[in-house]
Amino acid sequence: MTTAEGIATGEQVHMLPAKREKIEKSRVMIRWWLYFVCALILAMVVVGGATRLTESGLSITEWKPIHGVIPPLSEAEWEEELEKYRQIPEYQLINKGMSLEEFKFIFWWEWAHRLLGRFIGVAFFVPMVAFWAAGRIEPWLKPRLLVGLALGGLQGFVGWWMVASGLVDRVDVSQYRLATHLTLALVIFAYLYWIARRLAPLNAPEPSEQGSLRLLGQVVLGLVFLQIFLGGLVAGLNAGLTFNTWPYMDGQIIPGGLLVMQPVWLNFFENVMTVQFQHRMTAYLLVLAGLVLTYLTFKIATRSELRRSAAHVGAFIGLQAVFGILTLVWHVPLSMALVHQGFAVIVLAACVDYLAKIKGAYPIRT
């Protein structure tokens, strides 16, 4: 070996620990940045729920991604916004005669919802560019973050697509589009939280956890996403304002009238009774699945952190079911409804965390 080769080899040996240390420090920063973005998405889900429950979502009738940041600043501008609102069916059929002060109330909810969405975009894009320019993003992570950015852009489009459905021939937005908008927000949350959790220094997974526990965790996660979509349908149809008793529904466990619409498939999306019933049944199934996951994890897994994560999944699902029942029987008060919607994100986070611990941390490639 020549002297030059010896020097090069020696430099590589000394560079590896330094490079690894930089990667580990970068992962800490990126992880907490993604946690922050996820926290903003949680806030967005809650504000979006408030926007829906206060029926504020159609108060801004135009999509101005840049100019829309600035709210009306004069009385004339407020009157102009109200005049635009007067042109849509919701005003003409439900809110005719609404005063300017009443309009301002619903306007501010929708404006805050859109502003928070813009802020999330900035909070994701600007740090990503900074980390990228500083060489702190590992090559394999770059396309994953770009996917996250693309999903955020898609969510902005879906949000307007949802609002547009309520501006002509309807007095509210399409429940299909609302459920899609809500579900996509939670997909983005889960995607970013999955990356963040696996950037953490997790303990190595064990072979015994890779079979039934991993599959069951995936099933529970899938059920959570299904329940979120069904919850979006409930919100879109205001189905929570009907059949406000539990455990009976219309005086029965399985009420009549579930399949009165033709074709039959319409009942699962447009029949208020069926939409609420399927949301209830999926909740029961989720509670059962959460209990099974917790039981089998404690039986099979030896790692305390995975057992603790399973306990969180089971407990959070059960608590969310309680929140759902209280929201229903109390006739959907704003505070309880927002707790129920926001806590769905916590349940989702617990499921993602469970699967991340089974999968383990992303390997560091030096």
C-alpha positions in Angstrom: 0.0 0.0 0.0 1.4 3.4 -1.0 1.7 6.3 1.4 -1.1 8.2 -0.4 -3.4 5.1 -0.1 -2.6 4.8 3.6 -3.5 8.5 4.2 -6.8 8.1 2.3 -7.8 5.0 4.2 -6.9 6.8 7.5 -9.0 9.8 6.6 -12.0 7.6 5.8 -11.7 5.8 9.2 -11.6 9.2 11.0 -14.4 10.6 8.8 -17.0 7.9 9.5 -17.6 8.7 13.1 -17.8 12.4 12.3 -20.2 11.8 9.4 -22.4 9.5 11.6 -22.5 12.2 14.3 -23.6 14.8 11.8 -26.4 12.5 10.5 -27.6 11.8 14.1 -27.7 15.5 14.9 -29.5 16.2 11.6 -32.0 13.5 12.4 -32.8 15.1 15.7 -33.5 18.5 14.0 -35.5 17.0 11.2 -37.5 14.8 13.6 -38.6 17.7 15.8 -39.3 19.8 12.7 -41.7 17.1 11.5 -43.2 16.8 14.9 -44.0 20.5 14.8 -45.6 20.2 11.4 -47.7 17.2 12.7 -48.8 19.4 15.6 -49.9 22.0 13.2 -51.9 19.5 11.2 -53.6 18.4 14.4 -54.5 22.1 15.1 -55.7 22.3 11.5 -58.0 19.3 11.9 -59.5 20.9 15.1 -59.9 24.3 13.4 -61.4 22.6 10.3 -63.9 20.8 12.6 -64.9 24.2 14.2 -65.3 25.7 10.7 -67.6 22.9 9.8 -69.6 22.9 13.0 -70.1 26.7 12.9 -71.1 26.4 9.2 -68.4 28.8 8.2 -66.8 26.9 5.4 -68.6 28.7 2.5 -68.1 32.2 3.8 -65.2 32.8 1.5 -66.3 32.1 -2.0 -63.1 32.5 -3.9 -59.7 30.7 -3.8 -56.8 33.2 -3.7 -53.8 31.3 -2.4 -51.6 34.4 -2.1 -53.9 37.5 -2.0 -56.3 35.7 0.3 -53.9 36.0 3.2 -55.0 39.6 3.7 -58.5 39.8 5.2 -60.9 42.7 4.5 -59.4 45.9 6.0 -62.2 48.4 5.5 -66.0 48.5 5.8 -66.2 48.6 2.0 -64.2 45.5 1.6 -66.3 43.7 4.3 -69.4 44.7 2.4 -67.9 43.3 -0.8 -67.2 40.0 0.8 -70.7 39.8 2.2 -72.1 40.6 -1.2 -70.2 37.7 -2.7 -71.6 35.4 0.0 -75.1 36.6 -0.8 -74.8 35.1 -4.3 -74.6 31.5 -3.1 -77.4 29.1 -2.1 -76.4 28.9 1.5 -77.1 32.5 2.1 -80.2 32.6 0.0 -81.9 29.6 1.5 -80.5 29.5 5.1 -78.8 32.7 6.1 -80.9 35.3 4.2 -80.8 38.7 6.0 -77.5 37.9 7.9 -76.0 41.0 9.3 -72.4 42.1 8.6 -71.4 41.2 12.2 -72.8 37.7 11.9 -71.0 37.3 8.6 -67.7 38.4 10.1 -68.0 35.6 12.7 -68.2 32.8 10.1 -65.7 34.6 7.8 -63.0 34.6 10.5 -63.3 30.9 11.1 -62.8 30.1 7.4 -60.1 32.7 7.0 -58.2 31.2 10.0 -58.6 27.7 8.6 -57.1 28.8 5.3 -54.4 30.9 6.9 -53.3 27.9 9.1 -53.1 25.8 5.9 -50.8 28.3 4.3 -48.7 28.5 7.4 -48.3 24.7 7.4 -47.1 24.9 3.9 -44.5 27.5 4.8 -43.5 25.6 8.0 -42.8 22.6 5.9 -41.2 24.1 2.8 -38.8 26.7 4.3 -37.1 24.4 6.8 -36.9 21.6 4.1 -35.1 24.0 1.8 -32.8 25.1 4.6 -32.0 21.6 5.7 -31.4 20.6 2.1 -29.1 23.5 1.4 -27.1 22.7 4.6 -26.6 19.1 3.5 -28.5 17.8 6.5 -31.0 15.6 4.6 -29.9 12.1 3.8 -30.2 11.2 0.1 -32.8 8.5 0.7 -35.0 11.0 2.7 -35.1 13.7 0.0 -37.7 12.1 -2.3 -39.8 11.2 0.8 -40.0 14.8 1.9 -40.8 15.9 -1.7 -43.8 13.4 -1.6 -44.9 15.1 1.7 -44.7 18.5 0.0 -46.7 17.2 -3.0 -49.4 15.8 -0.7 -49.6 19.2 1.0 -50.2 20.9 -2.3 -52.8 18.3 -3.2 -54.6 18.9 0.1 -54.9 22.6 -0.7 -56.5 21.7 -4.1 -58.8 19.2 -2.4 -59.9 21.8 0.1 -61.0 24.2 -2.6 -62.6 21.3 -4.6 -64.6 20.6 -1.4 -65.6 24.3 -0.9 -66.6 24.7 -4.6 -69.1 21.8 -4.2 -71.2 24.1 -1.9 -71.2 27.2 -4.0 -73.7 26.1 -6.7 -76.9 24.1 -6.3 -76.2 23.1 -2.6 -76.4 24.7 0.8 -73.4 22.8 2.1 -70.3 21.0 0.8 -70.4 17.5 -0.6 -70.0 14.9 2.1 -67.8 12.8 -0.3 -65.4 15.7 -0.7 -65.4 16.6 3.0 -64.6 13.0 3.9 -61.8 13.0 1.3 -60.4 16.3 2.6 -60.4 15.1 6.2 -58.9 11.7 5.3 -56.1 13.2 3.2 -55.1 15.5 6.1 -54.7 12.4 8.3 -52.8 10.6 5.6 -50.4 13.4 5.5 -50.1 13.5 9.3 -49.5 9.7 9.4 -46.9 9.9 6.6 -44.9 12.6 8.3 -45.2 11.1 11.7 -44.1 7.7 10.4 -40.9 9.3 9.0 -40.3 11.3 12.2 -40.8 8.3 14.5 -38.4 6.2 12.4 -35.8 8.9 12.5 -35.7 8.4 16.3 -33.1 6.1 17.9 -35.6 3.2 18.3 -34.4 -0.2 19.7 -33.9 -2.9 17.2 -37.1 -4.9 16.3 -37.4 -8.6 17.3 -38.3 -11.4 14.9 -41.2 -12.5 17.1 -42.9 -9.1 16.4 -42.7 -9.3 12.6 -45.6 -11.7 12.1 -49.0 -11.4 13.8 -48.3 -8.2 15.7 -47.2 -6.3 12.6 -50.2 -7.5 10.6 -52.6 -6.7 13.4 -51.1 -3.3 13.8 -51.6 -2.7 10.1 -55.2 -3.9 10.4 -55.9 -1.5 13.3 -54.3 1.4 11.4 -56.5 0.6 8.3 -59.6 0.5 10.5 -58.7 3.9 12.0 -58.4 5.4 8.5 -61.7 3.8 7.5 -63.3 5.3 10.7 -61.9 8.7 9.9 -63.5 8.6 6.4 -66.8 7.5 7.8 -66.6 10.2 10.4 -66.2 12.7 7.5 -69.4 11.4 6.0 -71.2 11.8 9.3 -70.0 15.4 9.6 -70.9 16.1 5.9 -74.4 14.9 6.4 -74.8 16.3 9.9 -75.7 12.7 10.9 -74.5 13.2 14.4 -77.5 15.5 15.0 -79.9 12.6 14.6 -80.5 9.4 16.6 -78.9 10.9 19.7 -79.2 7.8 21.9 -76.9 5.0 22.8 -76.5 2.0 22.7 -79.9 1.9 20.9 -80.4 3.7 17.6 -84.0 4.6 16.8 -85.0 2.3 19.7 -83.1 -0.7 18.3 -79.6 -2.1 18.1 -80.0 -2.6 14.4 -82.6 0.0 13.3 -84.9 -0.4 10.3 -84.5 1.8 7.3 -80.8 1.1 6.7 -81.2 0.2 3.1 -84.2 2.1 1.9 -82.3 4.0 -0.9 -81.9 2.6 -4.4 -79.4 1.6 -5.6 -78.4 0.0 -2.3 -74.8 1.3 -2.3 -76.1 4.9 -1.9 -77.3 4.2 1.6 -73.7 3.8 2.8 -72.9 7.4 1.7 -76.2 9.3 1.6 -78.6 7.7 4.1 -78.2 9.6 7.4 -79.2 6.5 9.4 -76.9 4.1 7.6 -73.9 6.5 7.7 -74.3 6.9 11.5 -74.9 3.2 12.0 -71.7 2.2 10.1 -69.7 4.7 12.0 -71.0 3.1 15.3 -70.3 -0.4 14.1 -66.8 0.4 13.0 -66.1 2.0 16.3 -67.1 -1.3 18.1 -64.9 -3.2 15.7 -62.0 -0.8 16.4 -62.4 -1.2 20.2 -62.3 -4.9 19.9 -59.2 -4.8 17.6 -57.4 -2.5 19.9 -58.0 -4.8 22.9 -56.8 -7.8 20.9 -53.7 -5.9 19.8 -52.9 -4.9 23.4 -53.5 -8.5 24.7 -51.4 -10.2 22.0 -48.6 -7.6 22.3 -48.3 -8.2 26.0 -48.4 -12.0 25.3 -45.8 -12.1 22.5 -43.5 -9.0 22.8 -40.7 -8.7 25.3 -39.8 -5.1 24.7 -41.4 -2.8 27.3 -41.6 0.1 24.8 -43.7 -1.9 22.4 -46.0 -3.1 25.2 -46.4 0.5 26.3 -47.2 1.5 22.8 -49.8 -1.2 22.5 -51.4 -0.1 25.7 -51.6 3.4 24.3 -53.4 2.2 21.2 -55.9 0.2 23.1 -56.6 2.9 25.7 -56.8 5.7 23.2 -59.2 3.8 21.0 -61.4 3.1 24.0 -61.3 6.8 25.2 -62.1 7.9 21.7 -65.2 5.7 21.7 -66.3 7.4 24.9 -65.8 10.8 23.4 -67.9 9.7 20.4 -70.7 8.5 22.6 -70.7 11.7 24.6 -70.7 13.8 21.4 -73.7 11.9 20.2 -75.9 11.9 23.3 -75.1 15.5 24.1 -76.3 16.5 20.6 -72.9 17.5 19.3 -71.8 20.4 21.4 -68.9 22.3 19.8 -66.4 21.6 22.5 -67.1 17.9 22.8 -67.2 17.5 19.0 -63.8 19.1 18.6 -62.3 16.9 21.3 -63.7 13.9 19.4 -62.3 15.0 16.1 -58.9 16.1 17.5 -58.4 13.0 19.5 -58.8 10.9 16.4 -55.4 12.3 15.4 -53.9 11.1 18.7 -55.3 7.6 18.1 -53.8 7.6 14.6 -50.4 8.8 16.1 -50.5 5.9 18.6 -51.1 3.4 15.8 -48.3 4.8 13.7 -45.9 4.8 16.7 -46.7 1.1 17.3 -45.9 0.1 13.8 -42.8 2.3 13.8 -41.5 0.5 16.8 -42.1 -2.9 15.2 -40.3 -1.7 12.0 -37.4 0.0 13.8 -35.4 3.1 13.1 -34.1 3.9 9.6 -30.6 2.5 9.3 -27.8 5.1 9.1 -25.9 4.7 5.9 -22.4 6.2 6.2 
